[in-house]
Amino acid sequence: MKQAGFTHIGTQDGTAILQRDFAGFKSCTVDVSTLKAVNVVSTIGVIFPACEDRCTWYTTFETKNGDIQLSLQKGEYGQCFVLLEYYDKINTDTVRSAAMNDL
């Protein structure tokens, strides 16, 4: 993502925090999380600058290889953001198996 012009501004709880203009909005924050057990990107969130609009919307797409959830939400401090999550069946099963082996 650095090659695409994003600036890495830090890491918090294993989530890389990047910043860049996005979708016509200035200075968006992009959070990228990975699955710790297999180092695969699992969640990318975009936080837009503060806005006055109320926005909440979710949709889920189910595929044979996993589920995709797309949402538009408003955070605690007035910022609106888009969250795209992919729940890959193979990676989910790998993580679940590793967790069971730890028990």
Z-matrix of the N, CA and C atoms (Angstrom, degrees):
N
C 1 1.442
C 2 1.526 1 110.74
N 3 1.341 2 115.99 1 -24.60
C 4 1.465 3 118.93 2 175.30
C 5 1.522 4 110.13 3 -61.91
N 6 1.347 5 116.95 4 -36.84
C 7 1.459 6 121.10 5 179.47
C 8 1.526 7 111.54 6 -64.90
N 9 1.337 8 117.04 7 -24.49
C 10 1.459 9 121.51 8 179.26
C 11 1.529 10 111.78 9 -87.42
N 12 1.349 11 116.85 10 4.27
C 13 1.456 12 120.35 11 175.28
C 14 1.517 13 115.58 12 98.85
N 15 1.330 14 117.91 13 4.76
C 16 1.459 15 120.49 14 177.17
C 17 1.523 16 109.59 15 -76.48
N 18 1.329 17 116.49 16 144.22
C 19 1.458 18 122.29 17 177.94
C 20 1.524 19 108.56 18 -104.70
N 21 1.330 20 116.69 19 125.11
C 22 1.465 21 121.29 20 177.96
C 23 1.525 22 107.99 21 -77.05
N 24 1.347 23 116.84 22 117.92
C 25 1.462 24 119.59 23 -178.05
C 26 1.523 25 112.54 24 -107.50
N 27 1.330 26 116.60 25 -3.00
C 28 1.459 27 119.09 26 176.40
C 29 1.509 28 112.25 27 157.22
N 30 1.329 29 114.48 28 178.19
C 31 1.450 30 122.38 29 176.81
C 32 1.522 31 107.36 30 -135.04
N 33 1.321 32 116.43 31 133.64
C 34 1.457 33 120.95 32 -179.88
C 35 1.518 34 109.05 33 -136.24
N 36 1.320 35 116.52 34 123.17
C 37 1.469 36 122.25 35 179.80
C 38 1.523 37 111.87 36 52.26
N 39 1.322 38 117.25 37 40.50
C 40 1.460 39 121.80 38 178.17
C 41 1.518 40 114.82 39 79.43
N 42 1.328 41 117.34 40 5.06
C 43 1.462 42 121.49 41 179.72
C 44 1.524 43 109.11 42 -105.97
N 45 1.341 44 116.20 43 125.08
C 46 1.466 45 120.92 44 176.74
C 47 1.523 46 108.42 45 -76.17
N 48 1.325 47 116.28 46 132.89
C 49 1.461 48 121.93 47 -179.78
C 50 1.523 49 107.64 48 -111.01
N 51 1.326 50 115.62 49 119.37
C 52 1.456 51 122.92 50 -176.45
C 53 1.523 52 109.24 51 -120.18
N 54 1.331 53 116.09 52 162.87
C 55 1.465 54 119.26 53 178.60
C 56 1.521 55 109.91 54 -141.40
N 57 1.359 56 114.20 55 143.92
C 58 1.459 57 120.91 56 178.25
C 59 1.518 58 108.89 57 179.15
N 60 1.325 59 117.35 58 160.43
C 61 1.461 60 120.80 59 170.80
C 62 1.524 61 107.26 60 -64.90
N 63 1.343 62 115.94 61 141.13
C 64 1.463 63 119.78 62 -175.41
C 65 1.524 64 109.08 63 -148.99
N 66 1.306 65 117.06 64 130.27
C 67 1.469 66 123.85 65 175.65
C 68 1.533 67 112.18 66 53.41
N 69 1.329 68 116.92 67 37.48
C 70 1.454 69 121.19 68 177.70
C 71 1.520 70 114.82 69 84.90
N 72 1.337 71 118.20 70 -0.02
C 73 1.460 72 122.39 71 178.62
C 74 1.521 73 109.25 72 -105.11
N 75 1.330 74 116.55 73 139.18
C 76 1.464 75 122.49 74 -179.09
C 77 1.522 76 110.88 75 -81.30
N 78 1.325 77 115.94 76 143.37
C 79 1.475 78 124.04 77 171.14
C 80 1.522 79 114.00 78 52.52
N 81 1.312 80 116.70 79 53.46
C 82 1.459 81 120.98 80 174.85
C 83 1.527 82 109.41 81 -80.11
N 84 1.311 83 116.40 82 151.71
C 85 1.453 84 122.05 83 175.13
C 86 1.520 85 107.41 84 -104.70
N 87 1.336 86 115.88 85 130.94
C 88 1.453 87 121.59 86 -179.62
C 89 1.522 88 107.89 87 -118.46
N 90 1.335 89 116.48 88 122.31
C 91 1.464 90 122.13 89 178.70
C 92 1.516 91 108.59 90 -104.87
N 93 1.343 92 116.30 91 131.19
C 94 1.454 93 121.82 92 179.97
C 95 1.520 94 108.48 93 -122.75
N 96 1.349 95 115.49 94 120.15
C 97 1.463 96 121.14 95 179.60
C 98 1.523 97 109.56 96 -113.23
N 99 1.322 98 115.22 97 148.50
C 100 1.459 99 120.73 98 177.43
C 101 1.522 100 109.70 99 -120.86
N 102 1.324 101 115.20 100 161.15
C 103 1.461 102 120.55 101 171.07
C 104 1.518 103 106.81 102 -77.47
N 105 1.311 104 117.60 103 119.75
C 106 1.455 105 121.45 104 -173.92
C 107 1.529 106 112.80 105 -61.68
N 108 1.321 107 116.84 106 -38.17
C 109 1.460 108 120.08 107 -175.19
C 110 1.522 109 113.21 108 -68.22
N 111 1.341 110 117.78 109 -29.70
C 112 1.462 111 120.27 110 -174.81
C 113 1.529 112 113.81 111 -128.73
N 114 1.345 113 118.69 112 4.37
C 115 1.460 114 124.22 113 177.38
C 116 1.529 115 112.45 114 51.00
N 117 1.337 116 115.74 115 53.90
C 118 1.457 117 123.04 116 177.59
C 119 1.525 118 107.46 117 -121.86
N 120 1.342 119 117.29 118 135.74
C 121 1.467 120 120.46 119 179.00
C 122 1.525 121 108.83 120 -61.00
N 123 1.343 122 116.14 121 127.83
C 124 1.456 123 120.31 122 -179.59
C 125 1.524 124 112.47 123 -115.91
N 126 1.334 125 117.87 124 -28.96
C 127 1.457 126 120.65 125 -176.64
C 128 1.520 127 110.32 126 -143.59
N 129 1.324 128 116.04 127 135.07
C 130 1.457 129 121.95 128 171.42
C 131 1.521 130 106.25 129 -127.16
N 132 1.317 131 116.77 130 122.30
C 133 1.455 132 121.56 131 179.00
C 134 1.512 133 110.11 132 -118.14
N 135 1.322 134 117.00 133 143.26
C 136 1.460 135 122.12 134 177.29
C 137 1.517 136 108.04 135 -118.05
N 138 1.328 137 117.06 136 124.36
C 139 1.460 138 121.63 137 177.15
C 140 1.525 139 107.48 138 -107.19
N 141 1.328 140 115.68 139 118.56
C 142 1.448 141 121.73 140 -179.65
C 143 1.523 142 110.20 141 -86.57
N 144 1.324 143 118.68 142 160.52
C 145 1.465 144 120.62 143 176.12
C 146 1.533 145 110.75 144 -57.39
N 147 1.332 146 116.84 145 159.02
C 148 1.465 147 121.92 146 -177.74
C 149 1.526 148 111.02 147 -52.93
N 150 1.337 149 115.39 148 143.66
C 151 1.468 150 120.75 149 179.40
C 152 1.516 151 108.77 150 -143.74
N 153 1.315 152 116.03 151 164.72
C 154 1.463 153 121.42 152 -179.06
C 155 1.527 154 112.16 153 -93.98
N 156 1.321 155 117.41 154 -15.13
C 157 1.466 156 120.56 155 -175.97
C 158 1.522 157 111.28 156 -69.27
N 159 1.329 158 115.15 157 149.62
C 160 1.465 159 120.24 158 171.14
C 161 1.517 160 106.42 159 -95.16
N 162 1.321 161 116.52 160 127.99
C 163 1.454 162 118.26 161 -177.83
C 164 1.527 163 110.34 162 -144.90
N 165 1.312 164 115.91 163 125.10
C 166 1.454 165 122.39 164 171.02
C 167 1.520 166 106.70 165 -150.64
N 168 1.323 167 116.33 166 126.22
C 169 1.452 168 121.62 167 -178.30
C 170 1.514 169 108.13 168 -159.65
N 171 1.316 170 117.42 169 134.51
C 172 1.460 171 122.63 170 178.05
C 173 1.515 172 109.81 171 -132.50
N 174 1.311 173 116.09 172 146.77
C 175 1.454 174 120.96 173 168.43
C 176 1.519 175 107.84 174 -149.00
N 177 1.319 176 115.91 175 147.16
C 178 1.471 177 120.94 176 -179.37
C 179 1.521 178 108.59 177 -126.09
N 180 1.309 179 115.38 178 133.39
C 181 1.457 180 122.83 179 176.18
C 182 1.519 181 107.68 180 -111.45
N 183 1.320 182 116.96 181 124.86
C 184 1.459 183 121.27 182 179.36
C 185 1.523 184 108.76 183 -102.17
N 186 1.337 185 115.70 184 129.51
C 187 1.459 186 121.17 185 176.92
C 188 1.520 187 108.11 186 -126.43
N 189 1.308 188 117.42 187 169.18
C 190 1.472 189 120.01 188 -179.86
C 191 1.524 190 111.88 189 -67.98
N 192 1.330 191 117.69 190 -21.69
C 193 1.466 192 121.02 191 -178.70
C 194 1.520 193 114.19 192 -98.78
N 195 1.335 194 117.65 193 -5.99
C 196 1.451 195 120.23 194 179.98
C 197 1.514 196 111.09 195 156.72
N 198 1.315 197 115.75 196 178.71
C 199 1.456 198 121.74 197 -178.37
C 200 1.529 199 110.15 198 -112.54
N 201 1.334 200 116.00 199 145.62
C 202 1.459 201 122.56 200 178.34
C 203 1.524 202 106.84 201 -120.79
N 204 1.331 203 116.10 202 128.18
C 205 1.463 204 120.07 203 176.37
C 206 1.524 205 108.76 204 -119.43
N 207 1.322 206 116.20 205 128.47
C 208 1.452 207 123.12 206 178.08
C 209 1.522 208 107.53 207 -118.37
N 210 1.334 209 115.96 208 130.89
C 211 1.462 210 118.87 209 179.54
C 212 1.516 211 111.06 210 -141.24
N 213 1.322 212 115.41 211 148.95
C 214 1.463 213 124.27 212 169.78
C 215 1.521 214 105.06 213 -113.24
N 216 1.333 215 117.21 214 127.19
C 217 1.457 216 119.92 215 -174.86
C 218 1.522 217 110.77 216 -140.57
N 219 1.322 218 115.03 217 161.82
C 220 1.455 219 120.70 218 173.83
C 221 1.516 220 107.50 219 -114.39
N 222 1.333 221 116.72 220 127.42
C 223 1.450 222 122.11 221 -177.26
C 224 1.512 223 112.84 222 -81.47
N 225 1.320 224 115.12 223 -179.64
C 226 1.464 225 122.62 224 -176.97
C 227 1.524 226 113.45 225 -61.60
N 228 1.310 227 117.78 226 -30.46
C 229 1.463 228 120.88 227 -171.99
C 230 1.519 229 112.90 228 -109.68
N 231 1.333 230 117.31 229 23.96
C 232 1.458 231 121.10 230 174.47
C 233 1.507 232 115.42 231 91.32
N 234 1.323 233 118.19 232 -4.70
C 235 1.460 234 119.28 233 -179.58
C 236 1.527 235 110.11 234 -82.32
N 237 1.311 236 116.46 235 139.35
C 238 1.459 237 121.77 236 175.03
C 239 1.515 238 107.93 237 -98.47
N 240 1.326 239 116.32 238 145.77
C 241 1.464 240 118.37 239 -179.38
C 242 1.517 241 110.86 240 -149.00
N 243 1.325 242 114.18 241 157.49
C 244 1.456 243 123.74 242 175.13
C 245 1.509 244 106.60 243 -108.50
N 246 1.322 245 116.57 244 135.74
C 247 1.455 246 121.05 245 178.57
C 248 1.515 247 107.93 246 -127.44
N 249 1.325 248 115.92 247 125.27
C 250 1.458 249 122.18 248 176.94
C 251 1.516 250 107.14 249 -117.90
N 252 1.319 251 116.13 250 118.81
C 253 1.461 252 120.60 251 -179.22
C 254 1.520 253 109.15 252 -121.49
N 255 1.312 254 115.54 253 139.38
C 256 1.460 255 121.72 254 177.82
C 257 1.511 256 108.18 255 -123.08
N 258 1.309 257 116.04 256 122.26
C 259 1.460 258 122.17 257 178.72
C 260 1.523 259 107.88 258 -106.12
N 261 1.321 260 115.33 259 91.17
C 262 1.457 261 122.89 260 -177.09
C 263 1.525 262 109.56 261 -73.32
N 264 1.337 263 118.22 262 128.06
C 265 1.463 264 121.31 263 -177.17
C 266 1.518 265 112.25 264 -64.38
N 267 1.324 266 118.09 265 -40.79
C 268 1.468 267 120.64 266 -178.26
C 269 1.522 268 110.27 267 -66.41
N 270 1.339 269 117.83 268 -48.53
C 271 1.464 270 120.08 269 -179.78
C 272 1.526 271 111.66 270 -67.43
N 273 1.335 272 116.93 271 -37.53
C 274 1.462 273 120.19 272 177.46
C 275 1.523 274 109.88 273 -61.97
N 276 1.331 275 116.81 274 -43.56
C 277 1.463 276 120.19 275 178.16
C 278 1.524 277 111.55 276 -65.12
N 279 1.342 278 117.45 277 -36.39
C 280 1.472 279 121.55 278 178.29
C 281 1.523 280 110.42 279 -64.49
N 282 1.317 281 117.09 280 -45.94
C 283 1.467 282 121.36 281 179.55
C 284 1.525 283 110.04 282 -65.42
N 285 1.329 284 116.77 283 -43.37
C 286 1.464 285 120.89 284 179.13
C 287 1.533 286 110.84 285 -61.24
N 288 1.321 287 117.18 286 -42.90
C 289 1.462 288 121.54 287 178.40
C 290 1.539 289 111.21 288 -62.91
N 291 1.348 290 116.63 289 -43.09
C 292 1.467 291 120.00 290 178.44
C 293 1.514 292 110.63 291 -63.40
N 294 1.332 293 117.68 292 -38.69
C 295 1.466 294 120.91 293 178.67
C 296 1.519 295 111.07 294 -66.06
N 297 1.314 296 117.20 295 -40.28
C 298 1.468 297 120.79 296 178.52
C 299 1.526 298 110.85 297 -65.09
N 300 1.332 299 116.61 298 -36.76
C 301 1.461 300 120.41 299 178.64
C 302 1.534 301 111.37 300 -67.58
N 303 1.330 302 117.29 301 -27.32
C 304 1.459 303 121.43 302 178.46
C 305 1.520 304 112.34 303 -74.26
N 306 1.344 305 116.87 304 -19.45
C 307 1.471 306 119.31 305 -177.68
C 308 1.479 307 112.16 306 -74.90
